[in-house]
Amino acid sequence: MKTEIARIGNNALENEKILAHAAEIIKSGGLVAFPTETVYGLGANAVDSYAAEKIYSAKGRPSNNPLIIHIASALDVDKYACVNDKYALLAEAFMPGPVTAILKKRDNIPMSVTGGLDSVAVRVPSHPIAHRLIELSGVPIAAPSANTSGRPSPTCATHVIEDLDGKIDMIIDGGQVEIGLESTIVKLDGEYPTLLRPGGVTLEQLGALFGEVKVDKAVTQKLSEGERPLAPGMMYRHYAPKSPLELFDGSDEDFFEFITSIKDKEKIAVIAYDEDIQTLIKAGVGRDNILSLGNSEDIKSHAARLFSLLRECDKHDFEKIYSRLPSREGISLALYNRIIKAAGYRVIS
């Protein structure tokens, strides 16, 4: 298959033609990768079971891993899911935006989209390209991240091309995404909402909205053998680079001492902060082996850079990658969730 690659530029008329063409591909059962405010998504018609199955095939994704459906307006959700008061609160506060609601599905959403579950994940993206594509398609768009299953999620079109060129119909290049981590996922049945995946909308923000929010164990722990994921991204070892990643849980001093103790530093990569670079160089780590998340205080930049850095590691022949274990506060909980899965839960204490 030849993949069409179209870049969104400054010409509004040309952009509209590109998106109208992409919408026709979606409506006819094809696959289109497109930017959202979180990461790039791989889209198909969410009410077409065969189109949804193409997503799993292109990504090499397990068929029991649910897909998120993207809609143009929070008011459209009633067509595809059973709404409740908690959804109304969430939608008013954070939609459009980087949040996904898990609700009981209606019959028009195929089981192939929901991974066999009777619930469906729904979100309203705020990115103008994603929003317009959904409008022009006239259908909900099922869209997981546009990457090979298990690899770091794509934050620019180049990442999508690396993984899916020749496997899908079209890639819309809309530049670098804003957030860089997938959406927050909240299950809205039961007495209290349950956080299934942290993201741009934080646990603290949800707590301020609902009063009390449960946190699913899969946010910080791996699923047991045979346990079914309740939402996308809950599978074991996700977002992983090709080289083994290990996380260090300890003080800054202990981290530097540990890196200093490693004998063959030419074969390792260290993910760190701008302020760490000179200390790591003094510890014997080559500058080209240090990948910076940015300033230690700029948590948003860490989120935006993480997946790109993990992909950058794949361009080198590193034997191992080391990084600190992030905190669990604010958006750092989302970083913790992604990087501990990328490491396969390997933590050095």
Secondary structure, 3 states (H helix, E strand, C coil): CCCEEEECCCCHHHHHHHHHHHHHHHHCCCCEEEECCCCEEEEEECCCHHHHHHHHHHHCCCCCCCCEEECCCHHHHHHCEECCHHHHHHHHHHCCCCEEEEEEECCCCCHHHHCCCCEEEEECCCCHHHHHHHHHHCCCEECCECCCCCCCCCCCHHHHHHHHCCCCCEEEECCCCCCCCCCEEEECCCCCCEEEECCCCCHHHHHHHHCCCEECHHHCCCCCCCCCCCCCCCCCCCCCCCCCEEEECCCHHHHHHHHHHCCCHHHEEEEECHHHHHHHHHCCCCHHHEEECCCCCCHHHHHHHHHHHHHHHCCCCCCEEEEECCCCCCCHHHHHHHHHHHCCCCEEC
